[in-house]
Amino acid sequence: MVIREHEQKRVIGHVHDLMKSYDNAELIMGELASLGFLPVSDSIEPYALEQNDLELYMRIRLNPDMSVAGYELMTFDELREETAAD
């Protein structure tokens, strides 16, 4: 699959801006869904999402009050490297 790197970088920037601006998980999940991110696990700790067209993977850790405690956003290549290192 050919990745549109410029669009991948644009979405990465948008996600980082979104995560800096908000901590409400419900609002963030709605915004991520509008960017094409879909849940990939039933577990909410961490909550995992993928944007397959742009090969992006995201983990979101939530506080008990459903605010965002932290997140990781990476490309599928970075995810493969992380998995291979484990």
Chimera marker file (.cmm) of the C-alpha trace (Angstrom):
<marker_set name="trace">
<marker id="1" x="0.000" y="0.000" z="0.000" r="1" g="1" b="0" radius="0.5"/>
<marker id="2" x="1.276" y="3.457" z="-0.870" r="1" g="1" b="0" radius="0.5"/>
<marker id="3" x="1.020" y="5.817" z="2.068" r="1" g="1" b="0" radius="0.5"/>
<marker id="4" x="0.322" y="9.460" z="1.444" r="1" g="1" b="0" radius="0.5"/>
<marker id="5" x="3.090" y="10.704" z="3.739" r="1" g="1" b="0" radius="0.5"/>
<marker id="6" x="2.014" y="14.345" z="3.596" r="1" g="1" b="0" radius="0.5"/>
<marker id="7" x="-1.497" y="13.390" z="4.705" r="1" g="1" b="0" radius="0.5"/>
<marker id="8" x="-0.121" y="11.034" z="7.357" r="1" g="1" b="0" radius="0.5"/>
<marker id="9" x="1.996" y="13.892" z="8.769" r="1" g="1" b="0" radius="0.5"/>
<marker id="10" x="-0.970" y="16.282" z="8.630" r="1" g="1" b="0" radius="0.5"/>
<marker id="11" x="-3.151" y="13.882" z="10.623" r="1" g="1" b="0" radius="0.5"/>
<marker id="12" x="-0.348" y="13.223" z="13.128" r="1" g="1" b="0" radius="0.5"/>
<marker id="13" x="-0.077" y="16.982" z="13.710" r="1" g="1" b="0" radius="0.5"/>
<marker id="14" x="-3.836" y="17.300" z="14.023" r="1" g="1" b="0" radius="0.5"/>
<marker id="15" x="-3.979" y="14.480" z="16.591" r="1" g="1" b="0" radius="0.5"/>
<marker id="16" x="-1.174" y="16.024" z="18.674" r="1" g="1" b="0" radius="0.5"/>
<marker id="17" x="-2.988" y="19.393" z="18.619" r="1" g="1" b="0" radius="0.5"/>
<marker id="18" x="-6.242" y="17.691" z="19.602" r="1" g="1" b="0" radius="0.5"/>
<marker id="19" x="-4.613" y="15.869" z="22.500" r="1" g="1" b="0" radius="0.5"/>
<marker id="20" x="-3.009" y="19.106" z="23.759" r="1" g="1" b="0" radius="0.5"/>
<marker id="21" x="-6.330" y="20.944" z="23.601" r="1" g="1" b="0" radius="0.5"/>
<marker id="22" x="-8.689" y="18.466" z="25.271" r="1" g="1" b="0" radius="0.5"/>
<marker id="23" x="-8.679" y="15.761" z="27.909" r="1" g="1" b="0" radius="0.5"/>
<marker id="24" x="-12.310" y="14.607" z="27.641" r="1" g="1" b="0" radius="0.5"/>
<marker id="25" x="-12.169" y="11.071" z="26.210" r="1" g="1" b="0" radius="0.5"/>
<marker id="26" x="-15.650" y="11.188" z="24.665" r="1" g="1" b="0" radius="0.5"/>
<marker id="27" x="-14.913" y="14.378" z="22.736" r="1" g="1" b="0" radius="0.5"/>
<marker id="28" x="-11.501" y="13.087" z="21.657" r="1" g="1" b="0" radius="0.5"/>
<marker id="29" x="-12.911" y="9.743" z="20.486" r="1" g="1" b="0" radius="0.5"/>
<marker id="30" x="-15.470" y="11.567" z="18.360" r="1" g="1" b="0" radius="0.5"/>
<marker id="31" x="-12.767" y="13.701" z="16.751" r="1" g="1" b="0" radius="0.5"/>
<marker id="32" x="-10.559" y="10.664" z="16.147" r="1" g="1" b="0" radius="0.5"/>
<marker id="33" x="-13.482" y="8.813" z="14.544" r="1" g="1" b="0" radius="0.5"/>
<marker id="34" x="-13.980" y="11.754" z="12.180" r="1" g="1" b="0" radius="0.5"/>
<marker id="35" x="-10.315" y="11.323" z="11.157" r="1" g="1" b="0" radius="0.5"/>
<marker id="36" x="-10.909" y="7.647" z="10.374" r="1" g="1" b="0" radius="0.5"/>
<marker id="37" x="-9.578" y="6.086" z="13.583" r="1" g="1" b="0" radius="0.5"/>
<marker id="38" x="-11.427" y="2.915" z="14.565" r="1" g="1" b="0" radius="0.5"/>
<marker id="39" x="-11.171" y="0.878" z="17.790" r="1" g="1" b="0" radius="0.5"/>
<marker id="40" x="-9.118" y="-2.301" z="17.443" r="1" g="1" b="0" radius="0.5"/>
<marker id="41" x="-9.678" y="-3.876" z="20.862" r="1" g="1" b="0" radius="0.5"/>
<marker id="42" x="-12.438" y="-4.281" z="23.386" r="1" g="1" b="0" radius="0.5"/>
<marker id="43" x="-10.131" y="-3.329" z="26.223" r="1" g="1" b="0" radius="0.5"/>
<marker id="44" x="-10.146" y="0.247" z="27.425" r="1" g="1" b="0" radius="0.5"/>
<marker id="45" x="-6.770" y="-0.010" z="29.138" r="1" g="1" b="0" radius="0.5"/>
<marker id="46" x="-5.162" y="1.106" z="26.997" r="1" g="1" b="0" radius="0.5"/>
<marker id="47" x="-7.761" y="2.012" z="24.421" r="1" g="1" b="0" radius="0.5"/>
<marker id="48" x="-6.312" y="1.126" z="20.993" r="1" g="1" b="0" radius="0.5"/>
<marker id="49" x="-7.296" y="2.639" z="17.641" r="1" g="1" b="0" radius="0.5"/>
<marker id="50" x="-6.072" y="2.414" z="14.056" r="1" g="1" b="0" radius="0.5"/>
<marker id="51" x="-6.345" y="4.585" z="11.001" r="1" g="1" b="0" radius="0.5"/>
<marker id="52" x="-5.686" y="1.931" z="8.356" r="1" g="1" b="0" radius="0.5"/>
<marker id="53" x="-5.556" y="4.164" z="5.265" r="1" g="1" b="0" radius="0.5"/>
<marker id="54" x="-2.711" y="6.211" z="6.750" r="1" g="1" b="0" radius="0.5"/>
<marker id="55" x="-1.187" y="3.319" z="8.714" r="1" g="1" b="0" radius="0.5"/>
<marker id="56" x="-1.452" y="5.008" z="12.108" r="1" g="1" b="0" radius="0.5"/>
<marker id="57" x="-1.868" y="3.279" z="15.464" r="1" g="1" b="0" radius="0.5"/>
<marker id="58" x="-2.837" y="4.995" z="18.703" r="1" g="1" b="0" radius="0.5"/>
<marker id="59" x="-3.057" y="3.965" z="22.353" r="1" g="1" b="0" radius="0.5"/>
<marker id="60" x="-4.943" y="6.119" z="24.838" r="1" g="1" b="0" radius="0.5"/>
<marker id="61" x="-4.699" y="5.615" z="28.600" r="1" g="1" b="0" radius="0.5"/>
<marker id="62" x="-7.704" y="6.834" z="30.574" r="1" g="1" b="0" radius="0.5"/>
<marker id="63" x="-8.147" y="8.015" z="34.143" r="1" g="1" b="0" radius="0.5"/>
<marker id="64" x="-11.077" y="6.628" z="36.179" r="1" g="1" b="0" radius="0.5"/>
<marker id="65" x="-13.037" y="9.819" z="35.407" r="1" g="1" b="0" radius="0.5"/>
<marker id="66" x="-12.596" y="9.095" z="31.641" r="1" g="1" b="0" radius="0.5"/>
<marker id="67" x="-10.161" y="11.943" z="31.127" r="1" g="1" b="0" radius="0.5"/>
<marker id="68" x="-7.054" y="11.171" z="29.103" r="1" g="1" b="0" radius="0.5"/>
<marker id="69" x="-3.997" y="10.247" z="31.159" r="1" g="1" b="0" radius="0.5"/>
<marker id="70" x="-1.702" y="9.873" z="28.160" r="1" g="1" b="0" radius="0.5"/>
<marker id="71" x="-1.400" y="8.606" z="24.627" r="1" g="1" b="0" radius="0.5"/>
<marker id="72" x="0.974" y="7.169" z="22.081" r="1" g="1" b="0" radius="0.5"/>
<marker id="73" x="0.641" y="7.719" z="18.342" r="1" g="1" b="0" radius="0.5"/>
<marker id="74" x="2.831" y="5.826" z="15.912" r="1" g="1" b="0" radius="0.5"/>
<marker id="75" x="3.012" y="4.613" z="12.361" r="1" g="1" b="0" radius="0.5"/>
<marker id="76" x="2.518" y="0.940" z="11.584" r="1" g="1" b="0" radius="0.5"/>
<marker id="77" x="6.272" y="0.746" z="10.862" r="1" g="1" b="0" radius="0.5"/>
<marker id="78" x="7.047" y="2.074" z="14.343" r="1" g="1" b="0" radius="0.5"/>
<marker id="79" x="4.553" y="-0.378" z="15.834" r="1" g="1" b="0" radius="0.5"/>
<marker id="80" x="6.219" y="-3.292" z="14.005" r="1" g="1" b="0" radius="0.5"/>
<marker id="81" x="9.620" y="-2.171" z="15.338" r="1" g="1" b="0" radius="0.5"/>
<marker id="82" x="8.227" y="-1.943" z="18.880" r="1" g="1" b="0" radius="0.5"/>
<marker id="83" x="6.647" y="-5.384" z="18.603" r="1" g="1" b="0" radius="0.5"/>
<marker id="84" x="9.840" y="-6.909" z="17.198" r="1" g="1" b="0" radius="0.5"/>
<marker id="85" x="11.863" y="-5.480" z="20.122" r="1" g="1" b="0" radius="0.5"/>
<marker id="86" x="9.595" y="-7.180" z="22.674" r="1" g="1" b="0" radius="0.5"/>
<link id1="1" id2="2" r="1" g="1" b="0" radius="0.2"/>
<link id1="2" id2="3" r="1" g="1" b="0" radius="0.2"/>
<link id1="3" id2="4" r="1" g="1" b="0" radius="0.2"/>
<link id1="4" id2="5" r="1" g="1" b="0" radius="0.2"/>
<link id1="5" id2="6" r="1" g="1" b="0" radius="0.2"/>
<link id1="6" id2="7" r="1" g="1" b="0" radius="0.2"/>
<link id1="7" id2="8" r="1" g="1" b="0" radius="0.2"/>
<link id1="8" id2="9" r="1" g="1" b="0" radius="0.2"/>
<link id1="9" id2="10" r="1" g="1" b="0" radius="0.2"/>
<link id1="10" id2="11" r="1" g="1" b="0" radius="0.2"/>
<link id1="11" id2="12" r="1" g="1" b="0" radius="0.2"/>
<link id1="12" id2="13" r="1" g="1" b="0" radius="0.2"/>
<link id1="13" id2="14" r="1" g="1" b="0" radius="0.2"/>
<link id1="14" id2="15" r="1" g="1" b="0" radius="0.2"/>
<link id1="15" id2="16" r="1" g="1" b="0" radius="0.2"/>
<link id1="16" id2="17" r="1" g="1" b="0" radius="0.2"/>
<link id1="17" id2="18" r="1" g="1" b="0" radius="0.2"/>
<link id1="18" id2="19" r="1" g="1" b="0" radius="0.2"/>
<link id1="19" id2="20" r="1" g="1" b="0" radius="0.2"/>
<link id1="20" id2="21" r="1" g="1" b="0" radius="0.2"/>
<link id1="21" id2="22" r="1" g="1" b="0" radius="0.2"/>
<link id1="22" id2="23" r="1" g="1" b="0" radius="0.2"/>
<link id1="23" id2="24" r="1" g="1" b="0" radius="0.2"/>
<link id1="24" id2="25" r="1" g="1" b="0" radius="0.2"/>
<link id1="25" id2="26" r="1" g="1" b="0" radius="0.2"/>
<link id1="26" id2="27" r="1" g="1" b="0" radius="0.2"/>
<link id1="27" id2="28" r="1" g="1" b="0" radius="0.2"/>
<link id1="28" id2="29" r="1" g="1" b="0" radius="0.2"/>
<link id1="29" id2="30" r="1" g="1" b="0" radius="0.2"/>
<link id1="30" id2="31" r="1" g="1" b="0" radius="0.2"/>
<link id1="31" id2="32" r="1" g="1" b="0" radius="0.2"/>
<link id1="32" id2="33" r="1" g="1" b="0" radius="0.2"/>
<link id1="33" id2="34" r="1" g="1" b="0" radius="0.2"/>
<link id1="34" id2="35" r="1" g="1" b="0" radius="0.2"/>
<link id1="35" id2="36" r="1" g="1" b="0" radius="0.2"/>
<link id1="36" id2="37" r="1" g="1" b="0" radius="0.2"/>
<link id1="37" id2="38" r="1" g="1" b="0" radius="0.2"/>
<link id1="38" id2="39" r="1" g="1" b="0" radius="0.2"/>
<link id1="39" id2="40" r="1" g="1" b="0" radius="0.2"/>
<link id1="40" id2="41" r="1" g="1" b="0" radius="0.2"/>
<link id1="41" id2="42" r="1" g="1" b="0" radius="0.2"/>
<link id1="42" id2="43" r="1" g="1" b="0" radius="0.2"/>
<link id1="43" id2="44" r="1" g="1" b="0" radius="0.2"/>
<link id1="44" id2="45" r="1" g="1" b="0" radius="0.2"/>
<link id1="45" id2="46" r="1" g="1" b="0" radius="0.2"/>
<link id1="46" id2="47" r="1" g="1" b="0" radius="0.2"/>
<link id1="47" id2="48" r="1" g="1" b="0" radius="0.2"/>
<link id1="48" id2="49" r="1" g="1" b="0" radius="0.2"/>
<link id1="49" id2="50" r="1" g="1" b="0" radius="0.2"/>
<link id1="50" id2="51" r="1" g="1" b="0" radius="0.2"/>
<link id1="51" id2="52" r="1" g="1" b="0" radius="0.2"/>
<link id1="52" id2="53" r="1" g="1" b="0" radius="0.2"/>
<link id1="53" id2="54" r="1" g="1" b="0" radius="0.2"/>
<link id1="54" id2="55" r="1" g="1" b="0" radius="0.2"/>
<link id1="55" id2="56" r="1" g="1" b="0" radius="0.2"/>
<link id1="56" id2="57" r="1" g="1" b="0" radius="0.2"/>
<link id1="57" id2="58" r="1" g="1" b="0" radius="0.2"/>
<link id1="58" id2="59" r="1" g="1" b="0" radius="0.2"/>
<link id1="59" id2="60" r="1" g="1" b="0" radius="0.2"/>
<link id1="60" id2="61" r="1" g="1" b="0" radius="0.2"/>
<link id1="61" id2="62" r="1" g="1" b="0" radius="0.2"/>
<link id1="62" id2="63" r="1" g="1" b="0" radius="0.2"/>
<link id1="63" id2="64" r="1" g="1" b="0" radius="0.2"/>
<link id1="64" id2="65" r="1" g="1" b="0" radius="0.2"/>
<link id1="65" id2="66" r="1" g="1" b="0" radius="0.2"/>
<link id1="66" id2="67" r="1" g="1" b="0" radius="0.2"/>
<link id1="67" id2="68" r="1" g="1" b="0" radius="0.2"/>
<link id1="68" id2="69" r="1" g="1" b="0" radius="0.2"/>
<link id1="69" id2="70" r="1" g="1" b="0" radius="0.2"/>
<link id1="70" id2="71" r="1" g="1" b="0" radius="0.2"/>
<link id1="71" id2="72" r="1" g="1" b="0" radius="0.2"/>
<link id1="72" id2="73" r="1" g="1" b="0" radius="0.2"/>
<link id1="73" id2="74" r="1" g="1" b="0" radius="0.2"/>
<link id1="74" id2="75" r="1" g="1" b="0" radius="0.2"/>
<link id1="75" id2="76" r="1" g="1" b="0" radius="0.2"/>
<link id1="76" id2="77" r="1" g="1" b="0" radius="0.2"/>
<link id1="77" id2="78" r="1" g="1" b="0" radius="0.2"/>
<link id1="78" id2="79" r="1" g="1" b="0" radius="0.2"/>
<link id1="79" id2="80" r="1" g="1" b="0" radius="0.2"/>
<link id1="80" id2="81" r="1" g="1" b="0" radius="0.2"/>
<link id1="81" id2="82" r="1" g="1" b="0" radius="0.2"/>
<link id1="82" id2="83" r="1" g="1" b="0" radius="0.2"/>
<link id1="83" id2="84" r="1" g="1" b="0" radius="0.2"/>
<link id1="84" id2="85" r="1" g="1" b="0" radius="0.2"/>
<link id1="85" id2="86" r="1" g="1" b="0" radius="0.2"/>
</marker_set>
